[in-house]
């Protein structure tokens, strides 16, 4: 049996999804930090979560990170989270 928690990227991905679904914009600073995770899968889901929470601060975070992101897949997720 595979234990997904043994692979932290899946745990982090699931945490990002939960935070995005929480509706709690107080989580934005934590998600902003997670946008610097080394794993592309994590960053993609964090971008989704930030977009899901929405608001001006979320938009600022996503736009700021879009300029620095190297992964095309994460850039696509950020663009989608921004509504584009």
C-alpha positions as CSV (number, residue, x, y, z in Angstrom):
1,X,0.0,0.0,0.0
2,X,1.3,3.4,-1.0
3,X,1.4,6.1,1.7
4,X,1.0,9.4,-0.1
5,X,2.0,11.3,3.0
6,X,5.5,9.8,2.7
7,X,5.9,11.9,-0.4
8,X,5.5,15.5,1.0
9,X,4.5,17.0,-2.4
10,X,1.1,15.2,-2.2
11,X,0.6,16.3,1.4
12,X,1.4,19.9,0.4
13,X,-0.8,19.7,-2.6
14,X,-3.7,18.5,-0.5
15,X,-3.1,21.2,2.1
16,X,-3.2,23.8,-0.6
17,X,-6.5,22.5,-1.9
18,X,-7.9,22.5,1.6
19,X,-6.8,26.0,2.2
20,X,-8.2,27.2,-1.1
21,X,-11.5,25.6,-0.3
22,X,-11.5,27.1,3.3
23,X,-12.5,30.5,2.1
24,X,-10.1,32.0,4.8
25,X,-8.1,34.8,3.2
26,X,-6.0,34.9,6.4
27,X,-4.2,31.9,4.8
28,X,-2.9,34.0,1.9
29,X,0.5,34.8,3.5
30,X,1.1,31.1,4.1
31,X,0.1,30.2,0.5
32,X,2.3,33.0,-0.7
33,X,5.3,31.4,1.0
34,X,4.3,28.0,-0.6
35,X,4.6,29.6,-4.1
36,X,8.3,29.2,-3.6
37,X,8.2,25.4,-3.1
38,X,10.6,23.5,-5.2
39,X,8.0,21.2,-6.6
40,X,6.0,22.4,-9.6
41,X,2.9,20.3,-8.6
42,X,2.8,22.1,-5.3
43,X,3.2,25.5,-6.8
44,X,0.4,24.8,-9.3
45,X,-2.1,23.9,-6.6
46,X,-1.0,26.8,-4.4
47,X,-1.7,29.2,-7.3
48,X,-5.1,27.6,-7.7
49,X,-5.8,28.0,-4.0
50,X,-4.8,31.6,-4.0
51,X,-7.0,32.3,-7.0
52,X,-9.9,30.4,-5.3
53,X,-9.6,32.6,-2.2
54,X,-9.6,35.7,-4.4
55,X,-9.5,39.4,-3.6
56,X,-7.0,42.1,-4.1
57,X,-4.2,40.6,-2.0
58,X,-4.6,37.3,-3.9
59,X,-4.3,39.1,-7.2
60,X,-1.2,41.0,-6.0
61,X,0.5,37.8,-4.9
62,X,-0.3,36.0,-8.2
63,X,0.9,38.9,-10.4
64,X,4.0,39.3,-8.4
65,X,4.9,35.6,-8.7
66,X,4.0,35.3,-12.4
67,X,6.9,37.5,-13.2
68,X,9.4,35.2,-11.4
69,X,7.9,31.8,-12.2
70,X,10.0,29.6,-14.6
71,X,7.5,26.7,-15.1
72,X,5.1,27.2,-18.0
73,X,2.6,24.9,-16.3
74,X,2.6,27.0,-13.1
75,X,2.4,30.2,-15.2
76,X,-0.7,28.8,-16.9
77,X,-2.3,28.0,-13.5
78,X,-1.5,31.5,-12.3
79,X,-3.0,33.0,-15.4
80,X,-6.1,30.8,-14.9
81,X,-6.3,31.8,-11.2
82,X,-6.3,35.4,-12.3
83,X,-9.3,34.8,-14.4
84,X,-7.5,34.7,-17.7
